[in-house]
Amino acid sequence: MQNQVIATKLKELHNFYAKAEKIIKKIQIDSTKLDIPPVNELRYAGRHILNALVGDNEEYCLSELAQAEDHLKRSIFDGLELAHIYYFSILFKIKEQYKYINMSLFIKDYYSRVSKADDFKDYIKSKDRTDHINNNFDEIERNLNDLIKLVKELEKEIREASPAIKKSRNRERIRTAFQIFAVIIAVSALIVAIYFGITKMLGSKHNKGTNANSNGTTQSASMPGALNNSKDSM
């Protein structure tokens, strides 16, 4: 590795490696898990760097270092992409968790802030791996830092407002329970009213039928007497 060109390239790769490592550590600390794609890219880059270190001619070494650079840039991009996905998924979870509570009572500009999850999602979706070729990392990293700041601030404010949010949620549950109870009472009353209405209607029809039968029997019983009276008069 006597060549100054190679030495300069190694220094440049060292900077890319440090940047990728920093982003990967950021993901691991917050998400408590190992993110495979950017780590794999670092492994591949390391292999090419080792190949260059033991190479016996400049052309071979520069070729290996070029491949190492490509993997390092991919690692940076993959790390930025995964970090975006992780943090805007937190925003979506917050939005879902508190969707039945008027959070604007507790958190300033809450709804406009959580709605930015879609903006961050659309932003990172608009990027692809070709961006790493243009070293377009600074813009993506600034966007990620804005996203992280937003998530951290919201989480902090929600923790601080947690007692008030809990009271509001309990009041809402009680109100909902009363509403359900009132609906049950109303439905039960309606069922009882319908039942007694039907019973009354059927009873009325039964009484009419009984009265009609009684009248028919009375008329039949009186007819023989009437006939006898008619014969006597003859």
Secondary structure as GFF3:
##gff-version 3
##sequence-region A 1 234
A	DSSP	alpha_helix	4	31	.	.	.	ID=ss1
A	DSSP	alpha_helix	36	54	.	.	.	ID=ss2
A	DSSP	alpha_helix	58	97	.	.	.	ID=ss3
A	DSSP	three_ten_helix	103	105	.	.	.	ID=ss4
A	DSSP	alpha_helix	110	114	.	.	.	ID=ss5
A	DSSP	alpha_helix	116	125	.	.	.	ID=ss6
A	DSSP	three_ten_helix	129	134	.	.	.	ID=ss7
A	DSSP	alpha_helix	137	160	.	.	.	ID=ss8
A	DSSP	alpha_helix	162	233	.	.	.	ID=ss9
###
